[in-house]
Amino acid sequence: MKLKNYSLFVIPILFTWSGCISPPENFPTVPEIEFKNMEFVQTTSADSLILTISFRDSEGDLGLNARDIFPPFNELNYLTDNNGNYITYSNRPEEAPDFNNRDWVIFPLINNVEIPDTLWVAENPDHYNIFVDFFIKRGGTYTEFDWSDPPYFTTFDGRFPRMLEEERSRSIEGQIRYSMLSLGWNSIFRTDTVRLEVQIQDRSLNRSNVVTSPDFTLSQIER
């Protein structure tokens, strides 16, 4: 679970889950999810946007732990040129982005060796197992609010921990409660109408169906 610090945002992503092990055996190999609830909780520190979904999976291979950092679950891919050399900021091509904390890594540790330079990287989507996209509705049209764009350079995709530690296959069902913390919910969305699209992925890289939340404003789901 990654903690990102920005002038506007502090974004730890928190999970809890509850459920049943070995329910009926006709569960799907590809995870299935359903939208359950959205809540907005304001505090004296970071505010929380809380999503709850239900899930069903026949193998129970849901979740990633801290040790799941090797391919295909590695966090970053280090980009190379045609000769196989890492692309550094000082020798970046014209199409490379300007420096930001998402596209460039300073002095990375690769295979336990520190590289004394700034390298161009791309996030590996399979590092995550829950994917959340935000859409704002204006004039009847939904437009994606892309957190990877300036000035945020971030994501609300995340990782929830393994639900079963043993590797043997067992059917599971339950609910995931996913809390996204930020200092900026009110300043960004204010009275906007928002909806979320959500998907999860198992360790075999099977992606679930996409579920969509109902339209909401922060005030409508505040508790």
C-alpha positions in Angstrom: 0.0 0.0 0.0 1.5 3.2 -1.2 1.5 6.5 0.6 1.8 9.6 -1.5 2.3 13.1 -0.2 1.5 16.3 -2.0 0.8 19.9 -1.0 -2.9 19.3 -1.5 -3.3 15.6 -1.0 -2.4 12.9 1.5 -3.7 9.7 0.0 -3.4 6.5 2.0 -5.8 3.9 0.7 -7.4 1.8 3.4 -9.3 -1.5 3.0 -11.3 -3.8 5.2 -13.2 -6.9 4.0 -15.7 -9.3 5.4 -17.2 -12.4 3.9 -17.7 -16.1 3.7 -15.2 -18.9 2.7 -16.4 -21.8 0.6 -19.9 -20.7 -0.3 -21.7 -22.5 -3.2 -19.3 -23.9 -5.8 -20.9 -22.4 -8.9 -19.0 -19.1 -8.4 -17.1 -17.5 -11.4 -13.4 -18.0 -12.1 -13.3 -14.3 -13.2 -14.2 -12.2 -10.1 -17.7 -10.7 -10.1 -18.5 -7.5 -8.2 -21.5 -5.4 -7.4 -21.7 -1.8 -6.2 -23.1 -1.4 -2.6 -22.5 2.0 -1.2 -20.7 5.4 -1.2 -20.0 7.6 1.8 -18.2 10.8 2.4 -16.7 11.5 5.9 -15.1 14.8 6.8 -12.7 15.0 9.7 -10.3 17.5 11.1 -7.5 15.9 9.1 -8.0 14.1 5.7 -11.5 13.5 4.5 -12.5 10.0 3.3 -14.5 8.9 0.3 -15.6 5.4 1.1 -16.6 2.8 -1.5 -18.2 -0.5 -0.7 -18.5 -3.3 -3.2 -19.4 -7.0 -2.9 -17.5 -9.7 -4.6 -17.6 -13.4 -5.6 -14.7 -15.6 -6.8 -14.4 -19.3 -7.2 -10.6 -19.6 -6.5 -10.2 -17.1 -3.7 -7.0 -15.7 -5.3 -7.9 -12.1 -4.4 -5.5 -9.7 -2.8 -1.9 -8.7 -2.8 0.5 -8.5 0.2 3.6 -6.5 0.7 5.7 -9.4 -0.6 3.9 -9.4 -3.9 6.3 -7.0 -5.6 7.9 -9.2 -8.3 6.6 -9.5 -11.9 3.8 -9.4 -12.8 3.1 -7.3 -9.6 6.1 -5.0 -9.8 5.2 -1.4 -9.2 7.2 0.2 -12.0 8.6 -0.5 -15.5 11.9 1.3 -16.3 11.8 2.6 -19.8 14.7 2.0 -22.2 15.9 3.3 -25.5 16.5 1.3 -28.6 19.8 0.1 -27.2 18.3 -1.2 -24.1 19.7 1.6 -21.9 17.6 3.3 -19.2 16.2 6.7 -20.3 17.6 9.4 -17.9 16.2 12.8 -17.4 19.3 14.5 -18.8 19.1 12.4 -22.0 15.3 12.3 -22.3 13.7 12.3 -25.8 11.4 15.1 -26.9 8.2 13.1 -26.2 9.2 12.5 -22.5 7.3 14.4 -19.9 8.7 17.1 -17.8 9.9 16.1 -14.3 7.1 15.0 -11.9 6.9 12.5 -9.1 5.0 9.9 -11.2 6.9 9.7 -14.4 10.4 10.0 -13.0 12.3 8.3 -10.2 15.4 9.6 -8.5 18.2 7.2 -7.6 16.0 4.0 -7.9 17.0 0.7 -6.5 17.0 -1.9 -9.3 17.9 -5.5 -8.5 19.4 -4.3 -5.2 21.7 -1.8 -7.1 21.1 1.9 -6.7 21.2 3.8 -10.0 22.6 7.3 -9.4 20.4 9.1 -11.8 16.8 10.1 -12.6 15.0 7.5 -14.7 11.8 7.5 -16.8 9.3 5.0 -15.5 5.8 3.8 -16.3 3.5 2.4 -13.6 2.6 -1.3 -14.0 -1.2 -1.5 -13.9 -0.9 -5.1 -12.6 0.7 -3.7 -9.4 -2.8 -2.8 -8.4 -5.9 -5.0 -7.8 -8.6 -2.4 -7.6 -9.1 0.3 -10.2 -11.2 3.4 -9.7 -12.1 6.0 -12.3 -13.8 9.3 -11.6 -16.3 11.0 -13.9 -17.8 14.5 -13.5 -21.3 15.1 -15.0 -21.8 18.5 -16.6 -24.6 19.4 -19.0 -25.6 15.8 -19.1 -22.2 14.6 -20.3 -19.7 12.6 -18.2 -16.0 13.6 -18.5 -13.3 11.6 -16.8 -11.3 13.4 -14.1 -7.9 12.0 -14.8 -5.8 12.0 -11.6 -2.6 11.3 -13.6 -2.8 14.7 -15.3 -1.1 17.8 -13.8 -1.1 19.0 -11.1 -1.9 15.8 -9.3 0.2 13.1 -11.1 -1.4 10.4 -8.9 -3.9 7.6 -9.0 -6.7 6.2 -6.8 -6.1 2.7 -8.0 -4.8 0.6 -5.1 -4.1 -2.8 -3.5 -6.1 -4.7 -1.0 -4.4 -7.5 1.0 -4.7 -11.2 0.4 -8.0 -12.6 1.6 -6.7 -16.1 1.9 -3.0 -16.7 2.9 -2.9 -20.3 1.8 -2.5 -21.0 -1.9 -5.1 -23.7 -2.3 -8.2 -22.7 -4.2 -11.4 -22.0 -2.2 -14.5 -20.1 -3.2 -15.1 -16.8 -1.3 -17.7 -14.0 -1.2 -18.0 -10.9 0.8 -17.6 -7.1 0.8 -14.6 -4.8 0.3 -14.7 -1.4 2.0 -12.3 0.9 0.2 -11.4 4.3 1.8 -9.7 7.0 -0.2 -8.3 9.8 2.0 -7.6 13.3 0.7 -7.4 16.9 1.8 -8.9 18.0 -1.5 -12.3 16.4 -2.1 -14.3 19.5 -1.3 -11.9 21.9 -3.1 -12.0 19.9 -6.3 -15.5 18.5 -6.6 -17.5 21.1 -4.5 -21.1 20.6 -5.7 -20.2 18.6 -8.9 -22.2 15.5 -9.7 -19.7 12.6 -9.7 -19.8 8.9 -10.4 -17.2 6.2 -10.1 -16.4 3.1 -12.2 -14.7 0.3 -10.3 -13.1 -3.0 -11.2 -10.9 -5.5 -9.3 -8.4 -8.1 -10.5 -7.3 -11.5 -9.1 -3.7 -12.8 -8.9 -4.2 -14.7 -12.2 -4.8 -11.2 -13.7 -8.4 -11.8 -14.4 -10.3 -8.5 -14.3 -13.8 -8.4 -13.0 -16.8 -6.7 -14.5 -16.9 -2.9 -14.2 -19.5 -1.5 -11.8 -20.7 2.1 -11.8 -21.8 4.0 -8.8 -25.0 6.1 -8.9 -24.5 9.8 -9.5 -23.7 11.7 -6.3 -22.5 14.9 -4.8 -20.4 15.0 -1.7 -23.2 16.5 0.3 -25.6 13.8 -0.7 -23.4 11.0 0.6 -21.9 12.7 3.6 -22.4 11.1 7.0 
